[in-house]
Amino acid sequence: MLAKVKSGEMALDDAVARLIGLPYQEMGFAKVDHHRELRCGFPEVVLGQGKTAEQVAAIVQQLSSASDRVLVTKADEACFDAVRQLVPDASYHPVARAITVHRGGEEPLRPGIMVVSAGTSDIPVAEEAAVAAEIMGNVVERCYDVGVAGVHRLLDHLPELQQAKVVVVVAGMEGALPSVVGGLVAVPVIAVPTSVGYGASFGGLAPLLAMLNSCAAGVSVVNIDNGFGAGYLAALINR
């Protein structure tokens, strides 16, 4: 919006209409933060979990009216169907359980992010991270099912890992993979514990604590199943 105003492409009335919705729009059940993109460089991200499909659709409609990029996380297909009724150009990423709206010109994408998963069961969280980083303008390389139970699978991808600028590592069970990756690369590693596992995994608490106690330098940790948070952070680092 600011770019259009500066270049003289936006009429004064249109600019005033946009500013009326800043810094947020009251919707009764939600206060949509239209100012987020100006403050942080990316629009407010919608958590689909815990909201009705109609609420998510209404929020996305308002966000997409003011921004070319919208991201909804933890959303199911019923939620996407409601969104698509109001925003026809929305897309659904079923593995990541994410809804995106991405309009505008083709911007050059920044290479440098690699997303790694320990097991196949961790891929949904890894894909959430990848989708988040991609909509923020990055090229994301994926490397899945390379956990420590067969570490040779990871070592086969060592050249790609060492060329990355930031690596997101997603793992459940005992959560050992981020420490291994952290000992192999010279860039930030963002560890994502998942709730994948059973028994003493405690729904992701065991890998969370293992990652927080990593002996490898340069490893940071986000919350359990927080692929979005890891992808967002990786995009900021890569930028």
FINUMI-291986 format. One record per residue (C-alpha): residue number from 0; residue in three letters; x negated, y, z. Coordinates in Angstrom, 1 decimal. Each point is the difference from the previous one (the first is absolute). Layout:
N
<site NUM; "ALA"; <X; Y; Z>>
...
***
This chain:
239
<site 0; "MET"; <0.0; 0.0; 0.0>>
<site 1; "LEU"; <-2.7; 2.5; 1.0>>
<site 2; "ALA"; <-1.9; -0.7; -3.2>>
<site 3; "LYS"; <3.1; 0.8; -2.1>>
<site 4; "VAL"; <0.5; 3.3; 1.9>>
<site 5; "LYS"; <-3.6; 1.0; -0.4>>
<site 6; "SER"; <0.0; -0.7; -3.7>>
<site 7; "GLY"; <3.3; 2.0; -0.4>>
<site 8; "GLU"; <1.9; -3.1; -1.3>>
<site 9; "MET"; <2.6; 0.1; 2.7>>
<site 10; "ALA"; <2.8; 2.7; 0.0>>
<site 11; "LEU"; <0.3; 2.1; 3.1>>
<site 12; "ASP"; <3.5; -1.4; 0.8>>
<site 13; "ASP"; <-1.3; -3.5; -0.3>>
<site 14; "ALA"; <-2.9; 0.8; 2.3>>
<site 15; "VAL"; <2.3; 1.5; 2.6>>
<site 16; "ALA"; <2.3; -3.1; -0.2>>
<site 17; "ARG"; <-3.0; -2.3; 0.7>>
<site 18; "LEU"; <-1.2; 2.1; 2.9>>
<site 19; "ILE"; <3.5; -0.1; 1.7>>
<site 20; "GLY"; <-0.7; -3.7; 0.6>>
<site 21; "LEU"; <-3.3; 0.6; 1.7>>
<site 22; "PRO"; <-1.3; -1.1; 2.4>>
<site 23; "TYR"; <2.8; -2.6; 0.3>>
<site 24; "GLN"; <3.5; -0.8; -1.0>>
<site 25; "GLU"; <2.7; -0.9; 2.6>>
<site 26; "MET"; <2.0; -3.0; -1.1>>
<site 27; "GLY"; <1.6; -0.9; 3.3>>
<site 28; "PHE"; <-1.5; -3.4; 0.3>>
<site 29; "ALA"; <-3.4; 1.2; -1.2>>
<site 30; "LYS"; <-2.1; 3.1; -0.3>>
<site 31; "VAL"; <-1.8; -0.3; -3.4>>
<site 32; "ASP"; <-3.4; 1.5; 0.2>>
<site 33; "HIS"; <-0.5; 1.8; -3.4>>
<site 34; "HIS"; <-3.0; 1.8; 1.4>>
<site 35; "ARG"; <-2.0; -3.2; 0.4>>
<site 36; "GLU"; <-1.6; 0.1; -3.4>>
<site 37; "LEU"; <-1.1; 3.6; 0.4>>
<site 38; "ARG"; <-1.6; -0.8; 3.4>>
<site 39; "CYS"; <-1.4; -3.5; -0.7>>
<site 40; "GLY"; <-0.2; -0.4; -3.7>>
<site 41; "PHE"; <2.6; -2.8; -0.2>>
<site 42; "PRO"; <3.8; 0.1; 0.6>>
<site 43; "GLU"; <1.7; -1.5; 3.0>>
<site 44; "VAL"; <0.0; -3.8; -0.2>>
<site 45; "VAL"; <3.3; -1.7; 0.9>>
<site 46; "LEU"; <0.1; -3.1; 2.3>>
<site 47; "GLY"; <2.8; -2.1; -1.3>>
<site 48; "GLN"; <0.1; -2.3; 3.0>>
<site 49; "GLY"; <2.7; 0.9; 2.5>>
<site 50; "LYS"; <1.9; 2.3; -2.4>>
<site 51; "THR"; <3.1; -0.9; -2.0>>
<site 52; "ALA"; <-0.3; -0.2; -3.8>>
<site 53; "GLU"; <2.2; 3.0; -0.4>>
<site 54; "GLN"; <-2.2; 2.1; 2.3>>
<site 55; "VAL"; <-3.2; -1.0; -1.8>>
<site 56; "ALA"; <1.6; 0.8; -3.4>>
<site 57; "ALA"; <1.2; 3.4; 1.2>>
<site 58; "ILE"; <-3.5; 0.8; 1.4>>
<site 59; "VAL"; <-1.7; -1.1; -3.2>>
<site 60; "GLN"; <2.4; 2.0; -2.1>>
<site 61; "GLN"; <-1.0; 3.2; 1.9>>
<site 62; "LEU"; <-3.7; -0.7; 0.0>>
<site 63; "SER"; <0.0; -0.8; -3.7>>
<site 64; "SER"; <1.8; 3.2; -0.8>>
<site 65; "ALA"; <-3.0; 1.9; 1.4>>
<site 66; "SER"; <-3.0; -2.3; -0.8>>
<site 67; "ASP"; <-1.2; -2.2; -2.8>>
<site 68; "ARG"; <-1.1; -2.7; 2.4>>
<site 69; "VAL"; <2.0; -1.9; 2.6>>
<site 70; "LEU"; <-0.9; -3.1; 2.0>>
<site 71; "VAL"; <2.3; -2.2; 2.1>>
<site 72; "THR"; <-1.6; -2.8; 2.0>>
<site 73; "LYS"; <1.6; -3.1; 1.7>>
<site 74; "ALA"; <3.0; 0.1; -2.4>>
<site 75; "ASP"; <2.0; -2.9; -1.3>>
<site 76; "GLU"; <1.8; -0.4; -3.4>>
<site 77; "ALA"; <3.3; 1.1; 1.4>>
<site 78; "CYS"; <-1.6; 3.2; 1.0>>
<site 79; "PHE"; <-1.6; 0.4; -3.4>>
<site 80; "ASP"; <3.4; -0.6; -1.7>>
<site 81; "ALA"; <1.5; 2.9; 2.0>>
<site 82; "VAL"; <-3.0; 2.2; -0.9>>
<site 83; "ARG"; <0.2; -0.8; -3.7>>
<site 84; "GLN"; <3.6; 1.2; 0.0>>
<site 85; "LEU"; <-1.1; 3.5; 0.9>>
<site 86; "VAL"; <-3.6; 0.0; -1.4>>
<site 87; "PRO"; <0.1; -2.2; -3.2>>
<site 88; "ASP"; <-3.8; 0.3; -0.7>>
<site 89; "ALA"; <-0.9; -1.6; 3.4>>
<site 90; "SER"; <-2.0; -3.2; -0.1>>
<site 91; "TYR"; <-0.1; -3.0; 2.3>>
<site 92; "HIS"; <-3.1; -1.9; 1.0>>
<site 93; "PRO"; <1.4; -3.2; 1.5>>
<site 94; "VAL"; <-3.2; -1.5; 1.4>>
<site 95; "ALA"; <-0.9; 3.2; 1.8>>
<site 96; "ARG"; <3.7; 0.7; 0.8>>
<site 97; "ALA"; <-0.5; 3.6; -1.2>>
<site 98; "ILE"; <2.0; 2.4; -2.0>>
<site 99; "THR"; <-1.8; 2.7; -2.1>>
<site 100; "VAL"; <0.9; 3.0; -2.1>>
<site 101; "HIS"; <-2.9; 1.2; -2.1>>
<site 102; "ARG"; <0.6; 2.7; -2.6>>
<site 103; "GLY"; <-2.1; 2.6; -1.8>>
<site 104; "GLY"; <-3.0; 0.0; -2.2>>
<site 105; "GLU"; <-2.7; -2.7; 0.0>>
<site 106; "GLU"; <-2.6; 1.1; 2.5>>
<site 107; "PRO"; <-3.5; -1.5; -0.1>>
<site 108; "LEU"; <-0.2; -2.7; 2.6>>
<site 109; "ARG"; <-2.8; -0.3; 2.5>>
<site 110; "PRO"; <-1.8; -3.4; 0.1>>
<site 111; "GLY"; <-1.5; -1.2; 3.3>>
<site 112; "ILE"; <2.5; -1.8; 2.1>>
<site 113; "MET"; <0.0; -3.8; 0.5>>
<site 114; "VAL"; <2.7; -1.9; 1.9>>
<site 115; "VAL"; <-0.9; -3.4; 1.4>>
<site 116; "SER"; <2.3; -2.6; 1.6>>
<site 117; "ALA"; <-1.1; -2.9; 2.1>>
<site 118; "GLY"; <2.8; -2.3; -1.1>>
<site 119; "THR"; <2.9; -0.2; -2.4>>
<site 120; "SER"; <2.4; 0.6; 2.8>>
<site 121; "ASP"; <-1.6; 3.4; 0.6>>
<site 122; "ILE"; <0.6; 1.2; -3.5>>
<site 123; "PRO"; <3.3; 1.9; 0.7>>
<site 124; "VAL"; <-1.8; 2.3; 2.5>>
<site 125; "ALA"; <-3.0; 0.3; -2.4>>
<site 126; "GLU"; <2.3; 1.0; -2.8>>
<site 127; "GLU"; <1.6; 2.6; 2.1>>
<site 128; "ALA"; <-3.4; 1.5; 0.5>>
<site 129; "ALA"; <-0.8; -0.2; -3.7>>
<site 130; "VAL"; <3.3; 1.6; -1.1>>
<site 131; "ALA"; <-0.5; 2.8; 2.4>>
<site 132; "ALA"; <-3.5; 0.7; -1.2>>
<site 133; "GLU"; <1.0; -0.2; -3.7>>
<site 134; "ILE"; <2.9; 2.5; 0.3>>
<site 135; "MET"; <-2.5; 2.4; 1.6>>
<site 136; "GLY"; <-2.0; -0.1; -3.2>>
<site 137; "ASN"; <-2.5; -2.8; 0.4>>
<site 138; "VAL"; <-1.1; -3.1; -1.9>>
<site 139; "VAL"; <0.2; -3.0; 2.4>>
<site 140; "GLU"; <-1.9; -3.2; -0.5>>
<site 141; "ARG"; <1.5; -3.1; 1.7>>
<site 142; "CYS"; <-1.8; -3.0; 1.4>>
<site 143; "TYR"; <2.4; -2.4; 1.7>>
<site 144; "ASP"; <-0.3; -3.3; 1.9>>
<site 145; "VAL"; <-3.6; 0.3; 1.0>>
<site 146; "GLY"; <0.1; -0.7; 3.7>>
<site 147; "VAL"; <-2.7; -1.3; 2.2>>
<site 148; "ALA"; <1.1; -3.6; -0.1>>
<site 149; "GLY"; <-1.6; 0.0; -3.5>>
<site 150; "VAL"; <-2.4; 3.0; 0.2>>
<site 151; "HIS"; <-1.6; -1.0; -3.3>>
<site 152; "ARG"; <3.1; 1.3; -1.7>>
<site 153; "LEU"; <-0.7; 3.4; 1.4>>
<site 154; "LEU"; <-3.7; -0.1; -0.9>>
<site 155; "ASP"; <1.0; -0.6; -3.7>>
<site 156; "HIS"; <1.4; 3.5; 0.1>>
<site 157; "LEU"; <-3.0; 1.7; 1.7>>
<site 158; "PRO"; <-1.0; 2.2; -2.9>>
<site 159; "GLU"; <3.5; 1.5; -0.3>>
<site 160; "LEU"; <0.1; 0.5; 3.8>>
<site 161; "GLN"; <-3.3; 1.8; 0.0>>
<site 162; "GLN"; <1.1; 2.3; -2.8>>
<site 163; "ALA"; <3.1; 1.2; 1.9>>
<site 164; "LYS"; <0.2; 3.3; 1.8>>
<site 165; "VAL"; <2.4; -1.3; 2.6>>
<site 166; "VAL"; <1.3; -3.5; 0.7>>
<site 167; "VAL"; <3.3; -1.0; 1.6>>
<site 168; "VAL"; <-0.1; -3.4; 1.6>>
<site 169; "VAL"; <3.3; -1.7; 1.0>>
<site 170; "ALA"; <-0.1; -3.1; 2.2>>
<site 171; "GLY"; <2.2; -1.9; 2.5>>
<site 172; "MET"; <-0.8; -3.1; 2.1>>
<site 173; "GLU"; <-3.3; 0.8; 1.8>>
<site 174; "GLY"; <-0.7; 3.2; -2.1>>
<site 175; "ALA"; <-3.6; -0.7; -0.6>>
<site 176; "LEU"; <-0.3; 1.1; -3.6>>
<site 177; "PRO"; <-0.5; 3.8; 0.5>>
<site 178; "SER"; <-3.1; -0.6; 2.1>>
<site 179; "VAL"; <-1.5; -2.2; -2.7>>
<site 180; "VAL"; <0.7; 2.6; -2.7>>
<site 181; "GLY"; <-1.3; 2.8; 2.3>>
<site 182; "GLY"; <-3.3; -1.9; 0.2>>
<site 183; "LEU"; <-0.3; -0.1; -3.8>>
<site 184; "VAL"; <0.9; 3.5; -1.2>>
<site 185; "ALA"; <-1.3; 3.5; 0.6>>
<site 186; "VAL"; <3.4; 1.7; -0.1>>
<site 187; "PRO"; <3.0; 0.5; 2.3>>
<site 188; "VAL"; <2.1; -3.1; 0.7>>
<site 189; "ILE"; <3.6; 0.4; 1.0>>
<site 190; "ALA"; <1.2; -3.1; 1.8>>
<site 191; "VAL"; <3.7; -1.0; 0.0>>
<site 192; "PRO"; <1.2; -2.7; 2.4>>
<site 193; "THR"; <3.1; -1.9; -1.2>>
<site 194; "SER"; <2.6; -1.9; 1.9>>
<site 195; "VAL"; <-0.8; -3.1; -2.0>>
<site 196; "GLY"; <-0.9; -2.8; 2.3>>
<site 197; "TYR"; <1.5; -2.1; 2.8>>
<site 198; "GLY"; <-0.6; -0.9; 3.7>>
<site 199; "ALA"; <-2.7; 2.1; 1.5>>
<site 200; "SER"; <0.1; 2.4; -2.9>>
<site 201; "PHE"; <2.8; 1.8; 1.9>>
<site 202; "GLY"; <1.6; 1.6; -3.1>>
<site 203; "GLY"; <-3.2; 1.7; -1.0>>
<site 204; "LEU"; <-1.3; 1.0; 3.4>>
<site 205; "ALA"; <-2.9; -2.4; -0.2>>
<site 206; "PRO"; <-1.4; 1.3; -3.3>>
<site 207; "LEU"; <0.6; 3.6; 1.2>>
<site 208; "LEU"; <-2.1; -0.5; 3.0>>
<site 209; "ALA"; <-2.7; -1.9; -2.0>>
<site 210; "MET"; <-0.2; 2.9; -2.4>>
<site 211; "LEU"; <-0.2; 2.6; 2.7>>
<site 212; "ASN"; <-2.9; -2.0; 1.5>>
<site 213; "SER"; <-1.8; -0.4; -3.3>>
<site 214; "CYS"; <-3.8; 0.1; 0.4>>
<site 215; "ALA"; <-0.4; 1.3; -3.6>>
<site 216; "ALA"; <-0.6; 3.7; -0.2>>
<site 217; "GLY"; <2.3; 2.1; -2.3>>
<site 218; "VAL"; <3.2; -2.0; 0.7>>
<site 219; "SER"; <3.2; 1.9; 0.9>>
<site 220; "VAL"; <3.3; -1.6; 0.8>>
<site 221; "VAL"; <3.6; 0.9; -0.7>>
<site 222; "ASN"; <3.1; -1.6; 1.6>>
<site 223; "ILE"; <1.4; -3.4; -0.6>>
<site 224; "ASP"; <1.5; -0.4; -3.5>>
<site 225; "ASN"; <-0.7; 3.7; -0.7>>
<site 226; "GLY"; <-1.2; -0.4; -3.6>>
<site 227; "PHE"; <1.4; 3.4; -0.8>>
<site 228; "GLY"; <-2.2; 1.7; 2.6>>
<site 229; "ALA"; <-3.1; -1.8; -1.3>>
<site 230; "GLY"; <0.7; 0.9; -3.6>>
<site 231; "TYR"; <0.7; 3.7; 0.9>>
<site 232; "LEU"; <-3.2; 0.2; 2.0>>
<site 233; "ALA"; <-2.0; -1.7; -2.8>>
<site 234; "ALA"; <1.4; 2.6; -2.5>>
<site 235; "LEU"; <-1.1; 2.8; 2.3>>
<site 236; "ILE"; <-3.5; -1.4; 0.3>>
<site 237; "ASN"; <-0.3; -0.6; -3.7>>
<site 238; "ARG"; <1.1; 3.5; -0.7>>
***
